[in-house]
């Protein structure tokens, strides 16, 4: 299904998606780190 979706989205969407996916992955990673730190150090809440 990737090829039909890629053709439907076009070139601008396919070139802007990887940076947005990277930002989303970094935000999820930061949230996981912060959640782990708050579980480890409950006095920080």
C-alpha positions as CSV (number, residue, x, y, z in Angstrom):
1,X,0.0,0.0,0.0
2,X,3.0,2.4,0.3
3,X,3.3,3.0,-3.4
4,X,-0.3,4.0,-4.0
5,X,-0.3,6.2,-0.9
6,X,3.0,7.8,-1.9
7,X,1.6,8.6,-5.4
8,X,-1.6,10.0,-3.8
9,X,0.3,12.3,-1.4
10,X,2.8,13.6,-4.0
11,X,6.4,14.8,-3.8
12,X,6.0,17.6,-1.2
13,X,4.4,15.4,1.4
14,X,6.9,12.6,0.9
15,X,9.9,15.0,1.4
16,X,8.4,16.7,4.5
17,X,7.3,13.5,6.3
18,X,10.7,12.2,7.5
19,X,11.6,15.3,9.5
20,X,8.2,15.4,11.1
21,X,8.5,11.7,11.9
22,X,11.9,12.4,13.5
23,X,10.4,15.2,15.7
24,X,7.5,12.9,16.7
25,X,10.0,10.1,17.7
26,X,12.1,12.6,19.7
27,X,9.0,13.8,21.5
28,X,7.9,10.3,22.4
29,X,11.4,9.5,23.6
30,X,11.6,12.6,25.8
31,X,8.2,11.7,27.3
32,X,9.4,8.2,28.1
33,X,12.6,9.5,29.7
34,X,10.6,12.0,31.8
35,X,8.1,9.4,32.9
36,X,10.9,7.1,33.9
37,X,12.6,9.8,35.9
38,X,9.4,10.8,37.7
39,X,8.8,7.1,38.6
40,X,12.4,6.8,39.9
41,X,12.4,10.1,41.9
42,X,8.8,10.6,43.1
43,X,9.8,13.6,45.2
44,X,10.2,15.6,41.9
45,X,6.4,15.6,41.3
